[in-house]
Amino acid sequence: MESGTGFEAVHPDLRDASVFLTGGASGIGAALVEAFLRQGARVAFFDRADASVAVEEMEARTGNRPLFVQGDVTDTPALMAAIDTAATAHGPVTVLVSNAADDTRHDAQEMTEAEWDACLAVNLKPYFFAAQKVAPMMEAAGGGAIVNMSSGSYLMGVPRLSAYVAANAAIMGLTRSLAREWGGRGIRVNAVAPGWVMTERQKALWASPEAVEKHSQRQCLPELMQPEDIAGGVLFLASGAARMVTSQMLVIDAGVSVTG
């Protein structure tokens, strides 16, 4: 992500905010980590991949070094410990971005119970327990913001992603329920549903020229989406600019889906 492009709004209240993000080593997650770093936030992120090189690169680009904790979001005690580590280093977490996901394709007819459980263990369970963990910190700090990364795939009912789509639909339900339950504690809970973003994973596995051409024709804006295109919406929902926005889903998909 390049600074000074004219597309990066500044949210002063995010400076020095304690931000925790899951899945920040690559793709959309890495773009989000860097976006918060550019705001001057104190950012910690949790990922199973080794992000030590990415940390150095992010610091070189932004002048702000993130805290990286390696681990798997399916290991709930490890995730809880990582949040504690972040809070010790940066202060109580007041912004949580749950982003870690696995969109591996599968044939619904052939999917096993173990594969179903594994999909939800990555794509849903950590969203709840990370939120549960940070909620008391946010309440004690006077409030906070949770941004759950869902997916436009559930709005479109994309085939060969039945468990993933189900998890992302559930993320929106979870978002609305927590927003209602925790609003009195000063905690806002929203979701972002990205469309097809051209991450390195997507380009390597599924973004054939034919598939990309077909999808771009469904977009109102024909330009292919990049990870950085998601950052502005997440920063907005995390910031005081969205202080009265909760229980909502922001779709960032270049106009593929119609909501409202």
C-alpha positions as CSV (number, residue, x, y, z in Angstrom):
1,M,0.0,0.0,0.0
2,E,1.4,3.4,-1.0
3,S,0.8,6.5,1.1
4,G,-0.1,9.8,-0.4
5,T,-2.4,8.3,-3.1
6,G,-5.3,10.5,-2.0
7,F,-7.4,7.5,-1.0
8,E,-6.3,7.1,2.5
9,A,-8.4,9.0,5.0
10,V,-6.9,9.9,8.4
11,H,-8.8,8.9,11.6
12,P,-7.1,10.7,14.5
13,D,-8.8,8.6,17.1
14,L,-7.1,5.5,15.8
15,R,-3.7,6.9,16.6
16,D,-2.3,4.8,19.6
17,A,-5.4,2.6,19.6
18,S,-4.8,-1.0,20.6
19,V,-5.8,-3.0,17.5
20,F,-5.8,-6.8,17.3
21,L,-6.3,-8.6,14.0
22,T,-6.5,-12.3,13.0
23,G,-5.0,-13.5,9.7
24,G,-2.7,-10.5,9.1
25,A,0.2,-12.2,7.3
26,S,-1.0,-11.9,3.8
27,G,-3.8,-10.9,1.5
28,I,-6.6,-8.6,2.8
29,G,-5.3,-9.1,6.4
30,A,-1.9,-7.8,5.6
31,A,-3.4,-4.7,3.9
32,L,-5.5,-4.1,7.0
33,V,-2.5,-4.4,9.3
34,E,-0.6,-1.8,7.2
35,A,-3.6,0.5,7.0
36,F,-3.9,0.6,10.8
37,L,-0.2,1.1,11.1
38,R,-0.4,4.1,8.8
39,Q,-3.0,5.5,11.2
40,G,-0.5,5.4,14.0
41,A,-2.3,2.5,15.8
42,R,-0.6,0.0,18.0
43,V,-1.3,-3.2,16.0
44,A,-0.9,-6.8,16.9
45,F,-1.9,-9.7,14.6
46,F,-2.2,-13.4,14.8
47,D,-1.5,-15.8,12.0
48,R,-0.3,-19.4,11.5
49,A,2.1,-18.4,8.7
50,D,5.5,-16.9,9.6
51,A,5.1,-13.2,9.1
52,S,8.6,-12.1,10.4
53,V,9.6,-10.8,7.0
54,A,6.3,-9.0,6.5
55,V,6.7,-7.3,9.8
56,E,10.1,-5.9,8.8
57,E,8.6,-4.7,5.4
58,M,5.6,-3.1,7.1
59,E,7.8,-1.2,9.5
60,A,10.0,0.0,6.7
61,R,7.0,1.3,4.8
62,T,5.1,2.8,7.6
63,G,7.6,3.6,10.4
64,N,5.4,1.7,12.8
65,R,6.2,-1.9,13.8
66,P,3.4,-4.4,14.4
67,L,3.5,-7.1,17.0
68,F,3.2,-10.5,15.4
69,V,2.1,-13.6,17.3
70,Q,2.3,-16.9,15.5
71,G,-0.5,-19.4,16.0
72,D,-3.6,-21.1,14.6
73,V,-7.0,-19.5,15.2
74,T,-8.5,-23.0,15.6
75,D,-6.5,-23.2,18.9
76,T,-8.7,-21.1,21.1
77,P,-6.4,-21.0,24.1
78,A,-3.5,-19.8,21.8
79,L,-5.8,-17.2,20.4
80,M,-6.8,-16.0,23.9
81,A,-3.2,-15.9,24.9
82,A,-2.3,-13.9,21.9
83,I,-4.9,-11.3,22.8
84,D,-3.5,-11.1,26.3
85,T,0.0,-10.6,24.8
86,A,-1.3,-7.7,22.7
87,A,-3.1,-6.1,25.6
88,T,0.1,-6.3,27.7
89,A,2.2,-4.7,25.0
90,H,-0.3,-2.1,23.7
91,G,-2.9,-1.7,26.3
92,P,-6.5,-3.1,26.4
93,V,-7.7,-4.0,22.9
94,T,-10.3,-1.5,21.7
95,V,-10.4,-2.5,18.0
96,L,-10.8,-6.2,17.0
97,V,-10.8,-7.2,13.4
98,S,-11.5,-10.9,12.9
99,N,-10.3,-11.7,9.4
100,A,-8.7,-15.2,9.4
101,A,-10.5,-17.4,6.9
102,D,-10.1,-20.4,4.6
103,D,-12.1,-20.5,1.4
104,T,-10.9,-23.8,0.1
105,R,-13.4,-25.1,-2.5
106,H,-15.2,-28.4,-1.9
107,D,-17.9,-30.6,-3.5
108,A,-21.0,-30.4,-1.2
109,Q,-22.0,-34.0,-2.1
110,E,-18.6,-35.3,-1.0
111,M,-17.9,-33.2,2.1
112,T,-17.3,-35.1,5.3
113,E,-18.3,-34.2,8.8
114,A,-14.7,-33.7,9.7
115,E,-14.2,-31.3,6.8
116,W,-17.4,-29.4,7.7
117,D,-16.2,-29.0,11.3
118,A,-12.7,-27.9,10.2
119,C,-14.2,-25.2,8.0
120,L,-16.3,-23.8,10.8
121,A,-13.4,-24.0,13.2
122,V,-11.5,-21.5,11.1
123,N,-14.3,-19.4,9.6
124,L,-16.7,-19.0,12.5
125,K,-15.7,-20.2,16.0
126,P,-12.7,-17.8,16.4
127,Y,-14.9,-14.8,15.6
128,F,-17.1,-15.5,18.6
129,F,-14.3,-16.3,21.1
130,A,-12.1,-13.4,20.1
131,A,-15.0,-11.1,20.6
132,Q,-15.9,-12.6,23.9
133,K,-12.3,-12.1,25.0
134,V,-12.0,-8.5,24.1
135,A,-15.4,-7.3,25.2
136,P,-14.5,-6.8,28.9
137,M,-11.4,-4.8,27.8
138,M,-13.5,-2.6,25.6
139,E,-16.1,-2.0,28.3
140,A,-13.4,-1.1,30.8
141,A,-11.8,1.3,28.3
142,G,-15.2,3.0,27.7
143,G,-16.0,1.3,24.4
144,G,-14.6,-0.3,21.4
145,A,-15.3,-1.6,17.9
146,I,-15.4,-5.1,16.5
147,V,-15.2,-5.6,12.7
148,N,-16.0,-9.1,11.5
149,M,-14.9,-9.9,8.0
150,S,-17.6,-11.8,6.2
151,S,-17.8,-12.5,2.5
152,G,-19.8,-11.5,-0.5
153,S,-19.9,-15.2,-1.4
154,Y,-22.8,-15.7,1.0
155,L,-24.8,-12.9,-0.7
156,M,-24.3,-14.6,-4.0
157,G,-24.6,-18.2,-2.8
158,V,-21.4,-19.2,-4.5
159,P,-21.3,-22.9,-5.3
160,R,-18.5,-25.3,-4.1
161,L,-18.3,-23.2,-0.9
162,S,-21.3,-24.4,1.0
163,A,-19.6,-24.6,4.5
164,Y,-17.7,-21.4,3.9
165,V,-20.8,-19.6,2.8
166,A,-22.8,-20.9,5.7
167,A,-20.0,-19.7,8.1
168,N,-20.1,-16.2,6.6
169,A,-23.8,-16.0,6.8
170,A,-23.5,-16.9,10.4
171,I,-20.9,-14.2,10.9
172,M,-23.5,-11.6,10.0
173,G,-26.0,-13.2,12.4
174,L,-23.4,-13.2,15.1
175,T,-22.6,-9.6,14.4
176,R,-26.2,-8.5,14.8
177,S,-26.7,-10.5,17.9
178,L,-23.5,-9.2,19.6
179,A,-24.3,-5.6,18.5
180,R,-27.7,-5.8,20.2
181,E,-26.3,-7.5,23.4
182,W,-23.2,-5.4,23.9
183,G,-24.3,-2.0,22.7
184,G,-25.1,-0.9,26.2
185,R,-21.4,-1.7,27.1
186,G,-20.2,0.8,24.5
187,I,-19.2,-1.9,22.0
188,R,-20.1,-1.5,18.3
189,V,-20.1,-4.7,16.2
190,N,-20.2,-4.5,12.4
191,A,-19.2,-6.7,9.4
192,V,-17.5,-6.1,6.1
193,A,-18.3,-8.4,3.1
194,P,-15.6,-8.1,0.4
195,G,-16.2,-9.2,-3.1
196,W,-13.6,-11.1,-5.1
197,V,-10.3,-9.5,-4.2
198,M,-7.2,-10.4,-6.2
199,T,-4.9,-11.7,-3.4
200,E,-1.9,-13.8,-4.3
201,R,-3.9,-16.9,-3.1
202,Q,-6.8,-16.1,-5.4
203,K,-4.5,-15.5,-8.4
204,A,-2.6,-18.7,-7.8
205,L,-5.6,-21.0,-7.3
206,W,-8.8,-19.7,-8.9
207,A,-8.4,-16.4,-10.9
208,S,-8.1,-17.9,-14.4
209,P,-8.5,-15.3,-17.2
210,E,-11.9,-16.8,-18.0
211,A,-13.1,-16.6,-14.4
212,V,-11.8,-13.1,-13.9
213,E,-13.4,-11.9,-17.1
214,K,-16.8,-13.4,-16.2
215,H,-16.7,-11.9,-12.7
216,S,-15.6,-8.4,-13.9
217,Q,-18.7,-8.2,-16.1
218,R,-20.8,-8.6,-13.0
219,Q,-19.2,-5.7,-11.3
220,C,-20.5,-2.1,-11.8
221,L,-16.9,-1.0,-11.5
222,P,-14.9,-3.1,-13.9
223,E,-11.5,-2.7,-12.3
224,L,-10.3,-5.7,-10.4
225,M,-10.4,-5.3,-6.6
226,Q,-7.1,-5.3,-4.6
227,P,-6.6,-6.0,-0.9
228,E,-6.1,-2.3,-0.2
229,D,-9.6,-1.6,-1.5
230,I,-11.0,-3.1,1.7
231,A,-9.0,-1.0,4.1
232,G,-11.0,2.2,4.0
233,G,-14.2,0.6,5.0
234,V,-12.7,-1.3,7.9
235,L,-10.9,1.9,9.1
236,F,-14.2,3.8,9.0
237,L,-16.1,1.1,11.0
238,A,-13.2,0.9,13.6
239,S,-13.1,4.7,14.0
240,G,-15.1,7.3,15.8
241,A,-16.4,8.4,12.4
242,A,-18.8,5.4,12.7
243,R,-19.7,6.0,16.4
244,M,-23.4,5.5,15.7
245,V,-23.0,2.6,13.2
246,T,-23.5,-0.9,14.6
247,S,-25.2,-4.2,13.6
248,Q,-24.4,-3.3,9.9
249,M,-22.7,-5.0,7.0
250,L,-20.7,-3.0,4.6
251,V,-20.4,-4.7,1.2
252,I,-17.2,-3.8,-0.8
253,D,-17.5,-5.6,-4.0
254,A,-17.5,-3.1,-6.9
255,G,-21.2,-3.3,-7.2
256,V,-21.8,-7.0,-7.7
257,S,-24.4,-7.4,-4.9
258,V,-27.5,-5.4,-4.4
259,T,-28.5,-4.8,-0.7
260,G,-31.1,-2.6,1.0
